[in-house]
């Protein structure tokens, strides 16, 4: 960073060029000079000059004076805004700003409060008469709306805080070793559901890489170490938030139309909203860093030396009271809203104080490691008096490395780099040198210090080169399933398959990817969630979005007119992961295709759904039901044009997640409906209740639905369906809900959705409906069909939660017997366990001399029986049969062991 910008020239206005926070900071520090691109300057010179306006003689406003660094940064920001502006700007003004920037001193005298104050101050700095420097209304407008001072300070904040993101992790890793910290909190993993914090996981991963191989960590359990991932992760998040806004604002142009500037209202407020999280994270970092620094001091065994270090540290390092006062200044100024520049300046002061604290944390960690005799040193440190030929110097004792503890490979390199590049050398004899070293390290951590580039490159090299040692991750929206989870899933799949087969369904499997043309145009607005694959030889393919469209394609391709099928397989959606929402997940589909009596297959599909949810025993649920023709009739009654039916339905479908007011806003502003029509829709979609009761209301004389042909068909079909469900004693599970829309385009009749009603919020757990035209979209031949899809991933979430609530032990295996051989005789184990397997007994074997190892394995795996065979059992021919749960043993002759186990296990 610093090496690339040192003694360089920042060119403003070049083709394709942009201003970055680091270039602004380099100019602010006087490391880089500024010039305007020749082509850009010539273009400005040839443009129409603005008409001059009179400069205000007296500026009543209080001067806005910045530090010299902040002023230089603000000048380069303003210069870039003027060059980017779409108005005609006087080249003379630009040249004057460049000349001012390249002055050696005096920048702190520039007044940024108003255009007139600004022009006056830079004129005096350049020995010019302010009256000769006139500016146009456009130039004044650009000055007033550029917020140059605020943007400049944010750029400085961005550059300095970004440089520290990796440094705080490296220093914290050194402190973990110096204080012998427990680092179990670094064992973080991505859950894949979007609810794990990426920044925290990245911090943990980087820290583990730096500490890889360390024998020093794992003892000191302190909150200052356990909170590293959270605190450092929030700092990364806050820095990124500020960086995005700053980078955009630095290079955005100010639009001018008819001599009026289109201002970015609330720009400074937006900056304050971006820096307040940064201020909070800096405060938390400072407190955490101070805590770790004190922990390093506490590990100094020499009490006299420890007291001296404490005295120097408390006298020279910024304390918590000062930090809290500074943070209070930030929040107080932000709340008053009177001086946003002062808020940003206070945050920067807070960051500088934190940099000093971080330097002290690093110094104390390095000092503690330096004086610790239990740490194995590099050869150059440990064997200082070695002879050239490698022999130990006379009188020097040979070091027993087996008793020495080692630093992590990453932290060892960081430690050596900091020691070697420090301008002053650490001395354990002179404790007062710690102050000088902390001051040097604080400068070291400044982005303009070339040594920081070396440190950041080293950290990056360590992290990337150790990639193989870092725990791998899984993509967002995916999950791994352990043995206990798989046991629950297999049980659920067994129940589901059993219900499907009970209704005469046959199994079907289709490819995990389809031709893109097969999937497109079937899912409405959700088509954007389809995963497209790279072209692999002329065919454009996509991962399947659901199992219904592939099923319809299968029927059309094979000219099948009737089929009752089930399919359990994974589907893929490019969705935003959230709790219960994944990008890869299983669907369990049951569909009936073919010509049947009215509502015959619809009834059976809903009955299958109730049986599934009842047998899975997940708790209370309800099935919301509606009819697509009734929904279309409702929209027609409300005055919605037919071409907007599907897009309006996609909005109504969100009512289970958003209030109607928000849906209404979408219908009016995005879908183009009038407020009156949206209100009519609102009056209808609020109707829900017992199926036959709501149906009776809709069929009552005078109902508007009876004036719509499609609605009449729907109401008649629903009456048949509801009566059948009532006879099947499952109508109590069904709720007639006019807000249910189901956004997929292919539905044509009854639609339904099952929702869990318990405390765990997982959203919809099953959904489906009738799709009479989908097969015809492929073949032109209409094959009516109806089906349901069970969102099994959400069902699994509920089942896993129920197991936890009931404190039930989940057995990952079905093993019935453990053959425990007290020794290493594999042939004996093979003989006995093979007899058990041949008798259809689920068995495992184990070879070890320790009896408790066998018993512990059986208990951990939930294995109920154990056959114990040692030397005495082999000699006598009498084996021990142990009931693990009852802790009882019986002696059984060798030849009867299989028979006895079959009796106890009920195997005939």
PyMOL commands that set and color helices and strands:
alter all, ss='L'
color gray80, all
select helices_A, chain A and resi 2-5+21-28+38-46+68-84+91-101+107-109+115-125+130-132+137-146+148-178+184-186+198-210+223-226+228-251+267-298+303-316+320-336+340-371+379-382+401-403+409-421+433-444+450-465+467-469+483-502+516-519+524-529+548-557+600-616+628-638+642-656+660-669+675-685+691-698+704-707+709-727+731-733+776-779+792-805+826-838+851-861+871-876+894-905
alter helices_A, ss='H'
color red, helices_A
select strands_A, chain A and resi 9-12+33-36+256-257+260-261+506-507+513-515+541-543+563-572+584-593+621-627+688-690+734-737+750-756+764-770+785-790+817-821+843-847+865-869+878-883+888-893
alter strands_A, ss='S'
color yellow, strands_A
deselect
rebuild
show_as cartoon
